[in-house]
Amino acid sequence: MIEINWGKPLSFVISPDGDIQEFTTAEQAHYWLRKRWPVADTARDRALHQIRAAMDCMVSVGSARRAFISAAKTAGFRSESRVA
């Protein structure tokens, strides 16, 4: 299986203890959205759709990244760069 590198890794704080998860490929983000995501909402559903479409070369990787970032925000994840 070929993994799709989607540019600079995205790092999010995923727990109150400050645990950080780095997302480096579309497949990794897809797995998290399906199996480990803390909320099921429309932002998650849209991100799943966009990532699948990017994996099938139907939309840009950039649009999949933006949808994933939006879903991460609605799930309560914070960007690592925003942590004090």
Buried (B, 14 or more C-beta within 10 A) or exposed (E): EEEBEBEEEBBBBBEEEEEEBEBBBBBBBBBBBEEEBEEEEEBBEBBBBBBBBBBEEEBEBEBBBBBBBBBBEBBEBBEBEEEE
